[in-house]
Amino acid sequence: MNGIATFRTMPGAVRLLLVNHLVGHVGFYLLVPFLADYLLDDLALSAAVVGVVLGVRNLSQQGLFLIGGSAADRLGARGVIMTGLAVRALGFALFAVGGSLPVVLAASVLTGFAGALFNPAVRALIARDSGARSAQAFALFTVFGNAGSAIGPVVGTVLIAAGFRISALVAAAIFAVLAVVQWLLLPARPVPRHDGGVGADFATVFTDRRFWAFTLALMPMFALMSQIYFLFTLQAQDSAGPGHGPAAVAALFVVETIAVVALQVRVTSVLARRPQRGPAMALGMAIMGVSFLLPPAAAGFVGGAGNGLAGTVIRVAPVVAAAVLLAIGVIAVQPFVNEAIGRFAGHRLTGTYFGAFYLASGVFTVAATSVTGAVLDRSGGPLTWPPALLCAAAGLLSASALLRLHRRDVLPGDARRESLTRVAKGGGTADD
């Protein structure tokens, strides 16, 4: 089944959230890639201060994921999604009117906090509404997000000619419209009953040993995914040489996006035919790890290519191929990770489980990227073996851990079987 056919068979709320995801990514990426230049050139802030502003945005998003997920469970995902979209609209509007450090810091905090609100809420709602087809729904989620990430910078390039503030206002307007659209079209869902307080919810999540074994095994996923923005980008620039670095990086992202959009739904449909997800996730993590070995392995063979266009293409090709291989690994693992989180959580604490997983993964990603950077500094360059071996080891160890969890029957099985098991145990109807 192709992507369009799969999209048409999804519930209406899931289709709305997928479109929302695409448009939201357009709004986000038409602005954020140009933010650093605006802060450096227009506001004349130092590079260190710009790093703080950008870091605050990431910290306020990743650090508050658990709060956003809990709010979705307690207050209802619909309201939290609308609030998050409205807060992001406000944050981007502040970028448009702000000309001082306190204002841009406030804008960064608001845009990050907004993501912490609606990201876990959206995932929780998709997991609940798509039911047994959540892997396919999350495959489309990835496709729509990547499409928006590709379209956004193109739109931003056109708008930035009119000034950064125009881009910020357009981005703010997009999120404001999305908030209204959710209010008009996204159906409300009954909020599950909670017998205890928020502390009881957190205790349930943080004492779930199966979930945390799964989370620890998958922590390298986001850390390796983020290397396309770090290690692979540096490798592409180094391979291309002076004058060709920006084009090489652009090619890296364009080809990677095309691979995800073209293959995601098909690969997920094939892998989803097996009820057990552990081997598919392990395969994806292994592929992600192996992808990092390609650039240093090929460096000795292509390093002597000439400085013309053909030579540049030959030198950059292994890095682009590695990015495609990384994308294939992500395609294989990520939809089933989101599916598994929803199954660990059940219906009552879906947002909290998503928030906990993304918080832990975000913290690990920051630490792992710092370690990768330190290794890279000591190794002598991005195309050397040490950083590649570190990333490869992380992927392969994750794959091994997933296979071990699979053999020990720790991972969730197929949704229908688990639903029938709950019925047999008196845990509700198969369609609850």
C-alpha positions in Angstrom: 0.0 0.0 0.0 1.4 3.4 -1.0 1.5 6.5 1.2 -1.5 8.1 -0.3 -3.7 5.0 0.1 -2.4 4.5 3.7 -3.2 8.1 4.5 -6.8 7.8 3.2 -7.5 4.8 5.4 -6.4 6.6 8.6 -8.9 8.0 11.0 -9.9 11.6 10.4 -8.1 12.9 13.6 -4.9 11.2 12.5 -5.1 12.6 9.0 -5.6 16.1 10.5 -2.6 15.7 12.8 -0.4 14.5 9.9 -1.3 17.6 7.8 -0.7 19.7 10.9 2.7 18.1 11.3 3.7 18.9 7.7 2.5 22.6 7.9 4.0 23.0 11.3 7.4 21.9 10.0 7.1 24.3 7.1 6.4 27.1 9.6 9.2 26.1 11.9 11.9 25.5 9.2 11.1 28.7 7.2 12.4 30.6 10.3 14.8 28.6 12.5 17.6 27.9 10.0 17.9 31.7 9.5 17.7 32.6 13.2 21.5 32.4 14.0 22.4 34.8 11.1 19.7 37.2 12.3 21.0 37.2 15.9 24.6 37.5 14.8 24.2 40.1 12.0 21.0 42.1 12.7 21.2 42.1 16.5 25.0 42.0 16.7 25.1 39.4 19.4 28.2 37.4 20.0 28.5 33.8 18.9 28.5 32.7 22.5 25.3 34.5 23.3 23.7 33.1 20.1 24.7 29.6 21.3 22.9 30.3 24.6 19.8 31.5 22.8 19.6 28.4 20.6 20.5 26.1 23.5 17.8 27.6 25.7 15.2 26.7 23.0 16.4 23.1 22.9 16.6 22.8 26.6 13.1 24.2 27.2 11.7 21.8 24.7 13.5 18.6 25.6 13.6 19.3 29.3 9.9 19.9 29.6 8.7 17.0 27.4 7.6 15.0 30.5 5.5 18.0 31.7 3.8 18.3 28.3 3.1 14.6 28.1 1.6 14.6 31.6 -0.5 17.6 30.8 -1.9 15.7 27.7 -2.9 12.8 29.9 -4.4 14.9 32.6 -6.1 17.7 30.6 -6.7 16.1 27.3 -4.4 16.0 24.2 -6.6 18.3 22.2 -6.4 21.3 24.5 -2.6 20.8 25.1 -2.0 20.7 21.3 -4.0 23.9 20.7 -2.2 25.6 23.6 1.2 24.5 22.3 0.5 25.8 18.8 -0.7 29.2 20.2 2.4 29.5 22.5 4.7 28.8 19.5 2.8 31.5 17.5 3.4 33.9 20.4 7.1 33.0 20.5 7.7 33.5 16.8 5.8 36.8 17.0 8.2 37.9 19.7 11.1 37.2 17.4 9.4 39.6 14.9 9.1 42.5 17.4 12.1 41.8 19.6 15.4 43.7 19.2 17.0 42.9 22.6 18.5 39.9 24.2 15.8 39.5 26.9 13.1 39.4 24.2 14.8 36.9 22.0 15.5 34.7 25.1 11.8 34.9 26.0 10.9 34.0 22.4 13.3 31.0 22.5 11.9 29.7 25.8 8.3 30.0 24.5 9.0 28.3 21.2 10.8 25.5 23.0 8.1 25.1 25.7 5.4 25.0 22.9 7.2 22.0 21.4 7.3 20.3 24.8 3.5 20.8 25.0 2.2 19.6 21.6 4.9 17.1 20.5 4.1 14.4 23.1 0.4 15.2 22.9 0.3 14.7 19.1 2.1 11.4 19.4 -0.1 10.2 22.2 -3.3 11.1 20.2 -1.9 9.3 17.1 -1.0 6.2 19.1 -4.5 6.1 20.6 -6.5 6.8 17.5 -4.5 4.6 15.0 -4.7 1.5 17.3 -3.2 -1.6 15.7 -2.1 0.5 12.7 0.1 2.9 14.7 3.3 1.8 13.1 1.9 2.9 9.7 0.6 6.1 11.2 4.0 7.0 12.6 5.6 6.1 9.3 3.4 8.7 7.6 4.2 11.1 10.5 7.9 10.8 9.6 7.2 11.3 5.9 5.0 14.4 6.5 7.6 15.9 8.9 10.5 15.4 6.5 8.5 16.9 3.6 7.8 20.0 5.8 11.4 20.2 6.8 12.4 20.2 3.1 9.8 22.8 2.0 10.3 25.1 5.0 13.8 26.4 4.2 12.9 26.9 0.5 10.0 29.1 1.6 12.2 30.8 4.2 14.8 31.6 1.5 12.2 33.5 -0.4 10.8 35.3 2.6 14.1 36.2 4.2 14.7 38.5 1.2 12.0 40.7 2.7 13.6 40.6 6.1 13.7 38.3 9.1 10.8 39.9 10.8 8.5 39.1 7.9 9.6 35.5 8.1 8.9 35.5 11.8 5.4 37.0 11.3 4.6 34.4 8.6 5.7 31.6 10.9 3.7 33.0 13.8 0.6 33.2 11.5 1.0 29.6 10.4 1.0 28.4 14.0 -1.9 30.6 15.0 -4.0 29.3 12.1 -3.1 25.7 13.0 -4.3 26.4 16.6 -7.6 27.6 15.2 -7.9 24.6 12.9 -7.4 22.2 15.7 -10.0 24.0 17.7 -12.5 23.7 14.8 -11.7 20.2 13.5 -9.9 18.1 16.0 -12.4 16.0 18.0 -12.3 16.0 21.7 -11.6 12.8 23.5 -12.7 11.8 27.0 -9.8 12.1 29.5 -9.1 8.8 31.2 -9.8 8.8 35.0 -6.8 9.2 37.2 -7.1 7.8 40.7 -4.0 9.4 42.1 -2.1 12.7 41.5 0.6 13.5 39.0 3.2 11.9 41.3 1.4 8.6 41.1 1.5 8.9 37.3 5.2 9.5 37.4 5.7 6.7 39.8 3.9 4.3 37.4 6.2 5.4 34.5 9.5 5.5 36.4 9.0 2.1 38.0 8.0 0.4 34.7 11.1 -1.8 34.3 10.2 -3.1 30.9 9.7 0.4 29.5 13.0 1.6 30.9 14.9 -1.4 29.6 13.4 -0.5 26.2 14.3 3.2 26.6 17.9 2.4 27.6 18.3 0.2 24.6 16.9 2.8 22.2 18.7 5.9 23.6 21.3 5.8 20.8 18.6 6.2 18.2 18.2 10.0 18.5 21.9 10.5 19.2 22.8 8.7 15.9 20.0 10.5 14.0 21.4 13.9 15.1 24.8 13.1 13.6 23.5 14.1 10.2 23.5 17.7 11.5 27.0 17.2 13.1 29.4 14.5 12.0 27.9 13.9 8.5 27.7 17.6 7.9 31.4 18.0 8.8 32.3 15.0 6.7 30.5 16.5 3.7 32.2 19.8 4.1 35.6 18.2 4.5 35.1 15.9 1.5 33.9 18.7 -0.7 36.8 21.1 0.0 36.8 24.9 -0.1 34.0 26.5 -2.0 31.8 23.4 -2.3 30.9 22.8 1.3 27.4 24.4 1.3 26.4 22.6 -1.8 27.6 19.3 -0.4 25.7 19.8 2.8 22.5 20.8 0.8 22.9 17.6 -1.3 23.3 15.6 1.9 19.9 16.8 3.3 18.0 16.7 0.0 19.0 13.1 -0.8 18.3 12.0 2.8 14.9 13.6 2.7 14.1 12.0 -0.6 15.0 8.6 0.7 12.7 8.9 3.8 9.8 10.2 1.7 10.2 7.5 -0.9 10.8 4.5 1.3 9.3 5.1 4.7 5.7 3.8 4.1 6.8 0.9 1.9 9.5 -0.3 4.4 7.2 0.0 7.4 4.4 -1.9 5.6 6.8 -4.8 4.8 8.3 -5.0 8.3 4.8 -4.6 10.0 3.7 -7.9 8.5 5.6 -9.6 11.4 3.8 -9.2 14.7 7.1 -9.1 16.7 8.9 -5.7 16.3 12.1 -6.5 18.1 14.0 -7.9 15.1 12.9 -5.0 12.9 14.1 -2.4 15.4 17.3 -4.2 15.9 17.9 -4.3 12.2 17.3 -0.6 11.9 19.7 0.2 14.7 22.4 -2.1 13.2 22.0 -0.4 9.8 22.3 3.0 11.5 25.5 2.0 13.2 27.1 0.4 10.1 26.3 3.6 8.1 29.0 5.5 10.0 31.7 3.1 8.8 31.3 4.0 5.1 32.9 7.5 4.9 36.2 6.7 6.6 36.4 3.4 4.8 36.0 5.1 1.4 38.1 8.2 2.3 41.4 6.5 1.1 39.9 5.5 -2.2 38.2 8.8 -3.2 40.5 11.3 -1.5 42.6 11.6 -4.6 39.8 12.7 -6.9 40.3 16.0 -8.6 39.1 19.4 -7.5 36.6 19.8 -10.3 32.9 19.1 -10.1 33.3 15.4 -10.9 36.0 15.0 -8.3 33.9 16.8 -5.7 30.9 14.5 -6.4 33.1 11.4 -6.1 34.6 12.6 -2.7 31.2 13.5 -1.3 29.3 10.4 -2.6 30.3 8.1 0.3 29.0 10.6 2.9 25.7 11.0 1.0 25.5 7.2 0.7 26.1 6.9 4.4 23.3 9.4 5.1 20.9 7.4 2.9 21.9 4.2 4.8 21.3 6.0 8.1 17.9 7.1 6.8 17.1 3.5 5.9 17.9 2.5 9.5 15.8 5.2 10.9 13.0 4.2 8.6 13.1 0.6 9.9 13.2 1.5 13.6 11.4 4.8 14.4 7.8 3.9 13.6 8.0 0.8 15.7 9.6 2.7 18.6 6.7 5.1 18.7 4.3 2.2 18.4 5.9 0.4 21.3 5.8 3.5 23.5 2.1 3.7 23.0 1.7 0.0 23.8 3.8 0.2 27.0 1.6 3.1 28.1 -1.9 1.9 27.3 -4.6 4.5 27.1 -4.2 6.4 30.4 -0.6 7.6 30.4 0.3 7.7 26.8 1.5 11.3 26.9 3.6 10.7 30.0 5.3 7.7 28.5 6.2 9.6 25.4 7.4 12.5 27.4 9.6 10.3 29.6 11.1 8.5 26.5 11.9 11.8 24.7 13.3 13.5 27.8 15.7 10.6 28.4 16.7 10.4 24.8 17.2 14.1 24.6 19.5 14.1 27.6 21.5 11.2 26.2 21.7 12.9 22.8 23.3 16.0 24.3 25.8 13.9 26.2 26.6 11.6 23.3 27.1 14.5 20.8 29.5 16.1 23.3 31.5 12.9 23.5 31.5 12.5 19.8 32.8 16.1 19.4 35.5 15.5 22.0 36.6 12.3 20.1 36.5 14.1 16.8 38.8 16.9 18.2 41.4 14.4 19.3 41.1 12.1 16.2 42.4 14.7 13.7 39.3 15.2 11.5 35.7 14.1 10.8 36.7 11.4 8.3 39.0 9.5 10.7 38.0 6.2 12.3 37.5 7.0 16.0 34.2 9.0 15.8 32.9 6.6 13.2 33.7 3.6 15.4 32.1 5.3 18.4 28.8 5.8 16.5 28.9 2.3 14.9 29.4 0.8 18.4 26.4 2.7 19.8 24.2 1.4 17.0 25.3 -2.2 17.2 25.1 -2.3 21.0 21.6 -1.0 20.7 20.7 -3.7 18.2 22.2 -6.3 20.5 20.2 -5.0 23.4 17.0 -5.0 21.5 17.5 -8.6 20.4 18.1 -9.6 24.0 14.9 -7.8 25.1 13.1 -9.6 22.2 14.3 -13.0 23.3 13.3 -12.3 26.9 9.8 -11.3 25.7 10.2 -7.8 27.2 9.0 -5.9 24.1 5.3 -5.5 23.2 3.9 -7.8 20.6 1.2 -7.1 18.1 -1.6 -4.8 19.2 -4.5 -7.1 18.5 -3.0 -10.0 20.5 -2.2 -7.7 23.5 -5.7 -6.3 23.4 -7.2 -9.8 23.5 -4.9 -10.6 26.4 -6.2 -7.6 28.3 -9.8 -8.8 27.7 -8.9 -12.3 29.0 -7.5 -10.7 32.1 -10.5 -8.6 32.6 -8.8 -5.4 31.5 -11.5 -4.0 29.2 -12.9 -4.6 25.8 -10.8 -5.3 22.7 -11.9 -1.9 21.3 -11.5 0.3 24.3 
